[in-house]
Amino acid sequence: MSNDIEKLVAPIRELSALAVSNIEKLTALQLKGITQCADANVQALKSANDIKDVKDLQAYIDAQTAAAIEIADNAQANARTIAELGQSYAEEAKKIAEDAFSKS
């Protein structure tokens, strides 16, 4: 009887482990994005405080443009990673479910 329960619970455990793994990956990705944005904002504030003339202002604007492009590129890469994680999760969950039903 214990063996039957283990067979019944095994796919649930696999799905749970898969979900936890994906949550960890997504959380790490979100934290990385938040850190990048926060660092960029703090740097922008520091740089704005150092503006003393038109040349400094132009350098600040150029740096802000570059930072915005980098943040947008990172967001796009993160979106691709999230899509890949979702696809991978769906494939793995399907495989676990198919394996569970084929063993029944």
C-alpha positions as CSV (number, residue, x, y, z in Angstrom):
1,M,0.0,0.0,0.0
2,S,2.8,2.4,0.8
3,N,4.3,1.7,-2.6
4,D,1.0,2.6,-4.3
5,I,0.9,5.9,-2.4
6,E,4.5,6.6,-3.4
7,K,3.6,6.0,-7.1
8,L,0.6,8.3,-6.7
9,V,2.6,11.1,-5.0
10,A,5.8,10.9,-7.2
11,P,4.5,12.9,-10.1
12,I,3.2,15.5,-7.7
13,R,6.6,15.8,-6.1
14,E,8.2,16.1,-9.6
15,L,5.8,18.9,-10.6
16,S,6.4,20.7,-7.3
17,A,10.2,20.5,-7.7
18,L,9.9,21.8,-11.3
19,A,7.7,24.7,-10.1
20,V,10.1,25.6,-7.3
21,S,13.0,25.5,-9.7
22,N,11.2,27.8,-12.1
23,I,10.2,30.2,-9.3
24,E,13.9,30.3,-8.2
25,K,15.0,31.1,-11.8
26,L,12.3,33.8,-12.3
27,T,13.1,35.4,-8.9
28,A,16.8,35.5,-9.7
29,L,16.0,37.1,-13.0
30,Q,13.7,39.7,-11.4
31,L,16.2,40.6,-8.7
32,K,18.9,41.0,-11.4
33,G,16.7,43.4,-13.3
34,I,15.7,45.3,-10.2
35,T,19.3,45.7,-9.2
36,Q,20.4,46.8,-12.7
37,C,17.6,49.5,-12.7
38,A,18.4,50.6,-9.2
39,D,22.1,50.9,-9.9
40,A,21.4,52.9,-13.1
41,N,19.1,55.2,-11.2
42,V,21.6,55.9,-8.5
43,Q,24.3,56.4,-11.0
44,A,22.1,58.9,-12.9
45,L,21.4,60.8,-9.7
46,K,25.1,61.0,-8.9
47,S,25.9,62.1,-12.4
48,A,23.2,64.7,-12.5
49,N,24.6,66.2,-9.3
50,D,28.0,66.6,-11.0
51,I,26.7,68.7,-13.9
52,K,28.5,72.0,-13.9
53,D,28.3,73.2,-17.5
54,V,26.8,72.5,-20.9
55,K,29.6,69.9,-21.7
56,D,28.7,68.0,-18.5
57,L,25.0,68.2,-19.4
58,Q,25.7,66.7,-22.9
59,A,27.8,63.9,-21.4
60,Y,25.0,63.2,-18.9
61,I,22.4,63.0,-21.6
62,D,24.6,60.7,-23.7
63,A,25.2,58.5,-20.7
64,Q,21.4,58.4,-19.9
65,T,20.7,57.4,-23.5
66,A,23.2,54.6,-23.4
67,A,21.9,53.4,-20.0
68,A,18.3,53.4,-21.3
69,I,19.4,51.4,-24.4
70,E,21.2,48.9,-22.1
71,I,18.2,48.6,-19.8
72,A,15.9,48.0,-22.8
73,D,18.2,45.4,-24.2
74,N,18.4,43.6,-20.8
75,A,14.6,43.7,-20.5
76,Q,14.3,42.2,-24.0
77,A,16.8,39.4,-23.1
78,N,14.9,38.8,-19.8
79,A,11.6,38.5,-21.7
80,R,13.2,35.9,-24.0
81,T,14.5,34.0,-21.0
82,I,11.1,34.1,-19.3
83,A,9.5,32.7,-22.5
84,E,12.1,30.0,-22.7
85,L,11.5,29.1,-19.1
86,G,7.7,28.9,-19.7
87,Q,8.2,26.7,-22.7
88,S,10.6,24.4,-20.9
89,Y,8.2,24.2,-17.9
90,A,5.3,23.3,-20.1
91,E,7.3,20.6,-21.8
92,E,8.6,19.1,-18.6
93,A,5.2,19.2,-16.9
94,K,3.7,17.5,-19.9
95,K,6.4,14.8,-19.8
96,I,5.8,14.2,-16.1
97,A,2.1,14.0,-16.6
98,E,2.4,11.6,-19.6
99,D,4.9,9.4,-17.6
100,A,2.5,9.3,-14.6
101,F,-0.5,8.3,-16.8
102,S,1.5,5.7,-18.7
103,K,2.5,4.0,-15.4
104,S,-1.1,3.9,-14.2
